[in-house]
């Protein structure tokens, strides 16, 4: 068997101490200074900074302290590429990573599974050659976890679409494993202290609300910055696909808080993503009774549509031919738009729909159920073992009506759809009701869903529509 080519440290002695005793002493100091932190659930992922320890070690310690009383023997780190340009993402395959504490071995099982998706993940040796953003995490992990296997991913493409694709692959590969996911990122760079805090607060808010899509929109709009935005969004999406339903910002600081120079600072964030068994969100059955309108579907028709959705998803999971459905009900054979939303526990697991009436309602529900389970880019595909835990919510839509005056919009009754140029976005009636939005907030978030500025609904060339739905 050929001897592994160990990836030697490129930052020991500069970004962190090169002597193991000094390094260990520094890390223990950072951990002790951070103090105790708690999260209300099972840890799934961390977001940590990647500057030199002098600057960001104290922030990173707030995240790594969570590992002192937890056990993980597999760690996936996604970090940005600062020096090498390549497509997609790269995973190191030649050997372990060396630090002053010794060699961190590679997780060959996960790495080989990732490489099967060669259009997304390849082995690009130059990606790791001089990169600091991944290596900087390893000494902390060696202290708090001791022995673990590493999957080192360097990410070049940080588009939201690629984040979704990488997250889906990570979900599929890691679904039955106990794996700690880590995103390596710093925040804004070289702004004044006040400006950095303003920009970085936007990122912190989106992380705290567990909203990678909103984070992506504000990054595109220049409202915030992060050199590891891609890894952060990909890990948020992957963690959610693996069951995380909560996020907690553990600590924020910038280099001005450490070095004293506040003229040009870099921002640092530590956060945790977790799965909480006791969400405080209002139960959906209570919400359904006060949302939307009654379109005259009887209980038998509603049960039939639910069974159509579940059977269609089950058949796709098993690789069986799609079932054909027919009905004597004129209502189910009427051409009607509909959305199918899947929930697992209290968390969204997929939601896709057809706005316009192009097929009989039962056929629309069949198609949208399969799309929600297997084609929603925000989530990994539904697995057969999840079927018993899936709650299926169907929204049968009324036709679109142009909005002439925002005062027409009734929260809990109406959904919104906006269209401008190549952008469009829709939010169902239950979304605004569940979140307690005002009409103004509902309008702003509909614009954001479409990838538009928040006030785009006021633009003369924007088309805004309302509709309602029978939600069951």
C-alpha positions in Angstrom: 0.0 0.0 0.0 1.4 3.4 -1.0 2.3 5.7 1.8 -0.1 8.7 2.2 1.1 12.1 1.3 0.5 14.2 4.4 -0.6 17.7 3.9 1.9 19.7 5.9 0.9 22.8 7.8 1.4 26.1 6.0 0.4 28.4 8.9 1.9 26.9 12.1 4.2 29.4 13.7 2.4 32.4 12.0 -1.4 32.1 12.2 -1.1 30.0 15.4 1.8 28.9 17.6 4.1 26.3 16.0 5.1 24.6 19.3 2.4 22.1 20.6 2.8 23.1 24.3 2.3 26.8 23.5 -0.6 26.1 21.1 -2.4 23.9 23.6 -2.0 26.5 26.3 -3.4 29.2 24.1 -6.4 27.1 23.0 -7.2 26.3 26.6 -7.0 29.9 27.5 -9.4 30.8 24.7 -11.8 28.1 25.8 -11.7 29.1 29.5 -12.2 32.8 28.6 -15.2 32.0 26.4 -17.1 30.6 29.4 -19.9 28.1 29.3 -22.5 28.2 26.6 -25.6 26.1 26.1 -27.9 25.4 23.1 -31.5 24.1 23.4 -31.0 21.0 21.4 -28.7 18.5 19.6 -25.7 20.1 17.9 -25.5 19.6 14.2 -23.2 22.3 12.9 -20.9 25.2 13.8 -20.0 28.5 12.1 -16.5 29.7 13.0 -14.0 32.4 11.9 -10.7 31.6 10.3 -8.4 34.5 11.1 -5.2 34.1 13.1 -5.8 33.0 16.6 -4.6 36.3 18.0 -7.6 38.0 16.3 -10.4 35.3 16.1 -9.3 32.6 18.5 -11.4 34.0 21.3 -14.5 34.1 19.1 -14.0 30.6 17.7 -13.7 29.3 21.2 -17.3 30.1 21.9 -18.3 27.6 19.3 -15.6 25.0 20.1 -16.4 25.0 23.8 -19.7 23.3 22.9 -17.7 20.2 21.9 -16.0 19.7 25.3 -19.0 17.7 26.5 -20.0 16.2 23.1 -18.6 13.4 21.1 -18.1 13.4 17.3 -15.7 11.1 15.5 -16.4 12.5 12.0 -16.1 16.2 11.0 -16.9 17.8 7.7 -15.3 21.3 7.2 -16.3 23.5 4.3 -14.0 26.5 3.9 -13.6 29.1 1.2 -10.7 29.3 -1.3 -8.7 32.5 -0.9 -5.8 31.7 -3.3 -6.8 29.1 -5.9 -9.4 29.4 -8.6 -11.3 26.3 -9.7 -14.8 25.2 -10.4 -17.2 23.9 -7.7 -15.5 22.5 -4.6 -12.4 20.4 -3.9 -11.9 17.7 -1.4 -8.3 16.7 -0.3 -7.6 13.0 -1.0 -3.8 12.5 -0.7 -3.4 12.1 3.1 -4.1 13.6 6.5 -3.5 17.2 7.7 -0.6 17.8 9.9 -0.6 20.3 12.8 1.8 20.7 15.8 -0.5 18.1 17.5 0.0 15.5 14.9 -1.8 14.2 11.8 -5.6 14.4 11.4 -6.7 11.4 9.3 -9.1 11.7 6.4 -12.6 10.2 6.4 -12.2 8.1 3.3 -15.8 6.8 3.3 -17.3 10.3 3.0 -14.6 11.6 0.7 -15.2 8.7 -1.8 -18.9 9.2 -1.6 -18.5 12.9 -2.4 -16.2 12.3 -5.3 -19.0 10.2 -7.0 -20.6 13.7 -7.6 -17.7 14.8 -9.8 -19.7 17.6 -11.4 -19.7 19.3 -8.0 -16.7 18.0 -6.0 -13.3 17.0 -7.4 -9.8 16.7 -6.0 -7.9 19.9 -6.8 -4.5 19.7 -5.1 -3.7 23.4 -5.5 -6.9 24.2 -3.5 -5.2 23.2 -0.3 -1.6 24.1 -1.1 -1.6 27.5 0.6 -5.1 27.7 2.1 -5.5 28.7 5.7 -9.2 28.8 6.2 -9.6 25.0 6.8 -6.3 24.2 8.6 -6.9 27.0 11.1 -9.9 25.0 12.6 -7.9 21.7 13.2 -5.9 22.5 16.4 -9.1 23.5 18.2 -10.8 20.3 17.1 -7.8 18.2 18.1 -8.0 19.7 21.6 -11.7 19.3 22.2 -12.5 16.1 20.2 -9.0 14.5 20.3 -9.6 11.7 17.7 -11.8 12.3 14.6 -11.8 11.7 10.9 -11.8 14.8 8.6 -13.5 15.6 5.4 -11.8 18.8 4.1 -13.8 20.7 1.5 -12.5 23.9 -0.1 -15.2 25.8 -1.9 -14.6 28.1 -4.9 -18.2 28.5 -6.3 -20.1 30.4 -3.7 -23.3 30.9 -5.6 -26.5 30.1 -3.8 -27.4 27.5 -6.4 -24.1 25.7 -5.8 -24.6 25.9 -2.1 -28.0 24.1 -2.5 -26.4 21.4 -4.7 -23.5 20.8 -2.3 -25.9 20.7 0.7 -28.0 18.1 -1.0 -25.0 15.9 -1.6 -23.8 16.3 2.0 -27.3 15.4 3.2 -27.4 12.3 1.1 -23.9 11.2 2.1 -24.2 12.0 5.8 -27.8 11.2 6.5 -27.2 8.0 8.6 -24.0 9.2 10.2 -23.2 11.2 13.3 -21.3 14.0 11.7 -20.3 17.5 12.8 -20.6 20.1 10.0 -18.4 23.2 10.2 -18.5 26.3 8.1 -15.4 28.4 8.1 -15.9 32.1 7.4 -14.9 35.7 8.4 -17.4 38.5 7.8 -16.8 42.0 6.5 -13.3 43.2 5.7 -11.5 46.5 6.2 -14.4 48.8 7.0 -14.5 51.2 9.9 -15.6 49.7 13.2 -19.1 51.2 13.1 -19.6 50.2 9.4 -18.4 46.7 10.1 -20.8 46.2 12.9 -23.6 47.4 10.8 -22.8 45.0 7.9 -22.1 42.1 10.2 -25.3 42.5 12.1 -27.2 41.6 8.9 -25.3 38.3 8.7 -25.8 37.6 12.4 -29.6 38.3 12.1 -30.0 35.9 9.2 -27.9 33.2 10.9 -30.0 33.6 14.1 -33.2 33.3 12.1 -31.8 30.3 10.2 -32.5 31.9 6.8 -29.7 31.2 4.3 -31.9 32.4 1.4 -32.4 35.8 2.9 -28.7 35.9 3.7 -27.9 35.2 0.0 -30.2 38.0 -1.1 -28.6 40.6 1.2 -25.1 39.4 0.2 -26.1 40.0 -3.5 -27.5 43.3 -2.6 -24.4 44.5 -0.9 -26.1 44.7 2.5 -23.5 42.5 4.2 -20.2 40.6 3.5 -18.6 37.3 4.3 -15.5 35.8 2.6 -16.9 32.3 3.5 -20.5 33.1 2.6 -20.8 30.0 0.4 -19.6 27.6 3.1 -21.9 29.3 5.6 -25.0 29.0 3.4 -24.1 25.4 2.3 -23.7 24.3 5.9 -26.9 26.0 7.0 -28.8 24.2 4.2 -27.1 20.9 4.9 -27.7 21.1 8.6 -31.4 21.9 8.0 -31.7 18.9 5.6 -30.2 16.8 8.4 -32.8 17.9 10.9 -31.5 21.2 12.4 -34.3 23.5 13.2 -32.7 26.2 15.3 -29.7 28.5 15.3 -27.9 30.5 17.9 -25.3 33.3 17.5 -22.8 32.5 20.3 -20.5 35.5 19.9 -19.5 38.3 17.6 -16.5 40.6 17.6 -14.1 42.2 15.1 -10.4 42.8 14.9 -10.9 46.3 16.4 -12.1 44.7 19.6 -8.7 42.8 19.9 -6.1 45.0 18.2 -7.5 48.4 19.1 -7.2 49.8 15.6 -10.8 50.5 14.6 -10.1 52.2 11.2 -10.1 49.0 9.1 -11.4 45.9 10.8 -12.5 42.3 10.0 -15.6 40.7 11.5 -15.8 37.3 13.2 -18.9 35.2 14.1 -19.4 32.0 16.1 -22.7 30.3 15.8 -24.3 26.9 16.4 -27.1 25.1 14.4 -29.0 22.5 16.4 -32.0 20.2 16.4 -34.5 21.1 19.2 -37.1 18.5 20.2 -39.3 21.1 21.8 -39.9 23.9 19.4 -42.0 26.7 20.8 -43.6 27.5 17.4 -47.4 27.4 17.3 -48.7 24.0 16.1 -49.9 24.0 12.5 -53.3 22.4 13.1 -54.3 25.5 15.1 -53.1 27.8 12.3 -55.0 26.0 9.6 -58.4 26.8 11.1 -57.8 30.5 10.7 -56.0 30.6 7.4 -57.4 30.9 3.9 -60.9 30.3 2.7 -63.3 27.4 2.3 -63.6 26.4 -1.4 -66.3 23.7 -0.8 -64.1 20.6 -0.8 -65.7 18.0 1.5 -63.8 15.8 3.9 -63.7 12.8 1.6 -62.3 14.9 -1.2 -59.6 16.3 1.1 -58.7 12.8 2.3 -58.4 11.6 -1.3 -56.0 14.4 -2.2 -53.9 13.6 0.9 -53.7 9.9 -0.1 -52.9 10.8 -3.7 -49.9 13.0 -2.5 -48.7 10.3 -0.1 -49.0 7.4 -2.6 -47.2 9.4 -5.3 -44.2 10.2 -3.0 -44.1 6.6 -1.8 -44.0 5.3 -5.3 -41.2 7.6 -6.3 -39.2 6.7 -3.2 -39.5 3.0 -4.1 -38.7 3.5 -7.8 -42.1 2.3 -8.8 -44.3 3.6 -11.7 -46.3 6.6 -10.8 -49.9 5.6 -10.0 -52.8 6.9 -12.1 -55.8 8.5 -10.3 -59.3 9.3 -11.4 -62.4 10.4 -9.5 -66.1 10.9 -9.8 -65.8 14.2 -8.0 -66.3 17.1 -10.4 -64.3 19.3 -7.9 -61.2 17.0 -8.1 -61.4 16.9 -11.9 -61.6 20.7 -12.2 -58.5 22.4 -13.4 -57.1 24.2 -10.3 -53.8 25.5 -9.1 -52.4 24.0 -5.9 -49.3 23.8 -3.6 -48.1 20.8 -1.6 -46.0 21.5 1.5 -44.2 18.8 3.4 -43.4 19.0 7.1 -41.3 16.7 9.3 -42.2 17.4 12.9 -42.6 21.2 12.9 -40.0 21.9 10.1 -40.6 22.5 6.4 -39.3 19.6 4.3 -40.3 20.8 0.9 -42.9 23.0 -0.8 -43.7 23.4 -4.5 -46.9 24.3 -6.4 -48.6 25.3 -9.6 -50.1 28.8 -9.6 -52.2 28.6 -12.7 -54.9 25.9 -13.4 -53.3 23.7 -16.1 -54.5 20.2 -15.0 -57.2 18.5 -12.9 -56.8 19.2 -9.2 -55.9 15.6 -8.4 -53.2 15.5 -11.1 -51.8 18.8 -9.9 -51.6 17.5 -6.3 -49.9 14.3 -7.6 -47.3 16.3 -9.5 -46.6 18.9 -6.9 -46.3 16.3 -4.1 -43.5 14.6 -6.1 -41.9 17.9 -6.9 -42.0 19.0 -3.2 -40.4 15.8 -2.1 -37.7 15.5 -4.7 -37.2 18.8 -6.5 -37.3 21.6 -4.0 -33.7 22.9 -4.3 -33.7 23.9 -0.6 -33.8 20.4 0.7 -32.4 16.9 0.2 -34.7 14.4 -1.5 -37.2 12.6 0.8 -36.2 9.1 1.8 -38.6 6.2 2.2 -37.9 5.9 5.9 -39.1 9.5 6.4 -42.6 8.8 5.0 -44.2 7.9 8.3 -43.1 11.2 9.7 -44.2 13.4 6.9 -47.1 15.8 7.4 -48.6 16.8 4.1 -50.3 20.2 3.7 -52.3 21.0 0.6 -53.3 24.5 -0.5 -55.9 24.7 -3.3 -55.6 28.1 -4.8 -58.1 30.6 -6.0 -57.4 32.5 -9.3 -54.9 35.4 -9.2 -56.3 38.9 -8.8 -54.3 42.1 -9.5 -53.7 44.2 -6.4 -54.9 47.8 -6.9 -54.4 48.9 -3.3 -52.3 47.3 -0.6 -55.3 47.8 1.8 -57.0 45.0 -0.1 -54.6 42.5 1.4 -55.9 40.6 4.4 -53.3 38.7 6.5 -54.4 35.1 7.0 -56.8 35.2 4.0 -54.6 36.3 1.1 -51.3 35.0 -0.4 -49.2 37.2 -2.6 -47.5 36.8 -6.0 -45.1 39.3 -7.6 -43.7 39.4 -11.1 -41.2 41.8 -12.5 -39.0 41.1 -15.5 -37.5 37.6 -15.1 -38.1 37.6 -11.4 -41.2 36.2 -9.6 -42.0 35.0 -6.2 -45.0 33.7 -4.2 -45.9 33.3 -0.5 -48.9 31.4 0.6 -51.5 32.9 3.0 -50.3 30.8 5.9 -46.8 32.2 5.7 -47.7 35.7 6.8 -50.1 34.4 9.4 -47.6 32.0 11.0 -45.0 34.7 11.2 -47.3 37.5 12.5 -46.3 39.8 9.6 -48.0 43.1 8.9 -49.1 43.9 5.4 -45.9 45.9 4.8 -43.7 43.0 6.0 -45.7 40.6 3.8 -45.1 42.7 0.8 -41.3 43.1 1.6 -40.8 39.4 2.1 -42.7 38.5 -1.1 -40.3 40.8 -3.0 -37.3 39.1 -1.3 -38.7 35.7 -2.2 -38.6 36.9 -5.9 -35.0 38.1 -5.5 -36.1 41.7 -5.8 -35.5 44.7 -3.6 -37.9 45.0 -0.7 -39.8 47.9 -2.2 -40.0 46.5 -5.7 -43.7 46.1 -5.3 -44.1 49.8 -5.7 -42.3 49.9 -9.1 -44.6 50.7 -12.0 -43.4 47.7 -14.0 -44.0 45.3 -11.1 -47.1 43.1 -11.3 -48.6 42.3 -7.9 -51.4 39.7 -7.4 -53.3 38.4 -4.4 -55.1 35.0 -4.1 -56.5 32.8 -1.4 -56.4 29.1 -0.7 -58.2 26.3 1.0 -55.5 24.9 3.3 -55.8 21.4 4.8 
